[in-house]
Each structure stands twice: as C-alpha cells, then as structure tokens.
C-alpha cells in the first residue's frame, strides 16, 4: 500500500492542522516529547497548504515522506481538500523504499494515482508524465553524502520542471549527519553521473532544500524553486537532536550510526570488498574472503584515526558482494563522533587494503565513488590519508564560498 501511514490517527485533518499550528504535533506526542524540528511537510500543513491551493500536484516521494505524526505526505496532500494530487514519482528503491535494483512504474492501489518510477526505464520525469501537472513537490529524506542517489533525482526533476515551466517545491528535511562538517575530496568535473550529479565533496553538510538552492544557482538550472523550510533545525544537529522517528531511507541505511559511517565506508562499495550489505550491520563492517582480520585491524588501529577503533571479525553476507562467502574484516567502533571524520576513515581503509593486499584489492574501482583521480593516485603512491584530505580541503575553498550562499539555516 502506498499510503503507508494511512489512518494512524482517527482525527480530521482540520484538527491535526490546528494542533500543528498551536505548536504541538497532534496527540501522538505528549508536549514534552514533541519533535524539536518540524519538517517542510509539517510547516506546509501549518500553512493550510496555501502555497498549493487549487493546483494539480505531482509528488516526488517515498516512504520517508511523512509528517511528524507519521502520516504520509501522499495521504496528507491527497486528502487536503486544498490541492489535487494527480501523480506520484518514486526514486531508487521505489515508493516503499524496499526494492534493490530497477523499479517499474505502477498504479497506487489506495489513491488510483500513477506511480512513475524515476529509477527504471527513465531517471527523469518525461513530458508525458508531467502533462497536466501545475506544481511539482519533492519530499524525500537524504542522508548527507554526494553519491546517495536521491540527490540526483532531485536535480533531474528540477531540470525537467524548469523545461516545463512548472514551479518546484522542496519540503525540507534535516541532514541526519548534520550541517557543519564538510569532507572532501570534490568530485572531478568529468566524472558526473547518477551517483555524482555535479562537483561536490563526499560529505556536503547541506539539507535537501539547501542542495536544491545550490544546484539551481551553480548549475544555472533555472527552476522556479520554492523551499518550505523546517522550523527548529540547527546546523549542529544530528538526527537524534530533532526528536523525530528514524525511518530507514533505503534498505541498508538502518541507523544513524550507519549514516555517520556511510560517506567513508561506502567508498569501498564499487571494489571487491563487502561493506556489510547482506548482514545486520551494513556500513559498520567491511571484509573480503582474502582479508586476515587481526592483521587489518592492527594496521588500522596503529594509525590512531580520531574517533574510531577497529575490531577484527569474520562474517558471511547473504547478498551483494561475496554473497555466501566467509569474509575476514573489521567492525568499526565509534569512540568520539565529534572527532570522527568519515572520509578520512574511508581513505585509511583504502590505503590499508592497498598496502596489505596489493594483488587482491581492486583499488582502481574506488574511483567510482571517491570521484577524485588526484586523491586516489596519492593514496596509491603511499601518501598519508590525512595529507590527501588536507589537500582536498584546500581544493574545496571555492566550493565552501559558493555553498555559503545556498545555506538556509545558520549556526
């Protein structure tokens, strides 16, 4: 069912809206437990959907598009009585967020609306899909890394909205790993793809609304862009500071801890090393059949990487890389989140594997997600990861100045 949280509460929308306007998120939360942060959809409800009044709306969303009380954005817009929801668009993993692989378009059983897949035969809404739509609305939770594909879906939809001269609304959501830390290197300009829309550092430190503003300005997209901003969010917030319920943004992104590790650990994903998919700890463990766990853990711990230690282990993934094979590897143990640098840790993993297993580790395949030929060449030549990252940070200066202009929320 596409209306994932349908009828969670028996109250009328009028009452829900009134409670939201009063600053208390319906009766689901006692006042002392109400979320500190309201997302764009909650603010839109507070506004009585006025920005969308009388419009035929296309909604780009998935299971993460939900209000603070758990009601899906699909349900809210469909039953608003203010606008007319006419089409749904789904990103990678589908409208329910459970599919690995290409997704087919379908029909939503509850609303009777078409669900157009943007991760199947096309990655962009076509003119035929947009026919009769007067406003596009985007409501999907991002994770804070350049290669998370929901970011590119946002950008492609903005481009097509600009071509069709359709206003584009982003219902903003928190960056779950915060809006302060930015970790390089930058994506090389000639390596743009669906996992790298335009040059950004690996960890960008922006919300989905801020990314939309950045893309629109720096890529000269020309979209008629409107951001429905959050209330209560601060740049130094991690997801637990929002008071919101965690919803897995994708099948293997199951916790905030995994999101914190993701920008660095995922650098290995295009190589022949498992990043824990097919286990109960994706992005918390890495390994391969040819890795000797204690040797790798000793090498990494000797590097004294800030905020993290490594525990040797064996595991057998049930899917993805090395499916069904016993893998030696390490479990990342976070000791200090403030000192931890995910990309630095990822570069250390790449460096250690290249040094210890030069004939087995497919180091060149790391380039697909790292995105910087210069940084990978430096690692292969034996340069220390900290020095590689320092040089990458110097290269980010121009980006950081441009990023500043796109930021909505101040420290």
Secondary structure, DSSP 8 states (H G I E B T S, - for coil): ---TTTTSS-S-HHHHHHHHHTTS-TTTS-GGGS-S-B-HHHHHHHTTTGGGTT-EEEEEE-TT-B-TTS-BHHHHHHT-SSSEEEEEEE-TTTTTT---S----EE-TTT--EEEESSSS-SS--HHHHTT--EEEEE----SBTT-THHHHHHHHHHHHHHHT-EEEEE----TT-SS--EEEE--GGG-BTTBSSS-EEE----HHHHHHHHHHHTT----EEEE--BS--TT--GGGGT-----SSTT--SHHHHHHHHHHGGGTTTTSB-STTSSSTTTEEEETT--HHHHHHHHHHTT-TTEEEEEEEEE-SSSTTTTSEEEEEEEEES-TTT--HHHHHHHHHHHHHHH-TTTS-GGGGHHHH--HHHHHHHHTT--HHHHHHHHHHHTHHHHHHHHHH--S--
